[in-house]
Amino acid sequence: MTDVIWVDNLIKIFEYEIKIYAKVLEEAENKKNVIIKGDVEGLQTNVVKEQKYINELNKLAEASEQIIGHIAKTTGKKREEINISYLISILPEEKAKRLSSKRDELKQIIEDLRAKNDLNQKLIDNSVDYINFSLNLLTQPTPQPTQYGSTGNTTQTSGRNVLDIKY
């Protein structure tokens, strides 16, 4: 039987991860609003906050791996064989339910975050497309009417574009 203290610590890590992912989810919602407003400074601030949360999640992942290593030693299993489903199957019912509940809660919040990130990516893509379209309009030479020279030949004049780019 695995040491219950390790499982309790693993559950605590899940609880911390859930709290941090909830903050990341909140930032993803804020990011959506910032993208819609076109607030570049707000977007930079948002990304800095998200990076801080990602660093915290990485530390928790390292701690989780250490706990999995300890559990593997006590159960005589390889580290790769230890997963949440396996732990649920060997734990007492109360601990198994608690672990299962935290796993499900974490899965749900990650799915919600994935959906928010997908939406934000689409908004960013739309913004980039709009910027490219606008730049193309500004940089295209303006079509000019055909002019006839003194010999009767047509001469083509190039129109001036907004950015004075020579072609």
Secondary structure, DSSP 8 states (H G I E B T S, - for coil): ---HHHHHHHHHHHHHHHHHHHHHHHHHHHHHHHHHHT-HHHHHHHHHHHHHHHHHHHHHHHHHHHHHHHHHHHHT--GGG--HHHHHHHS-HHHHHHHHHHHHHHHHHHHHHHHHHHHHHHHHHHHHHHHHHHHHHHHS------EE-TTS-EE------TT----
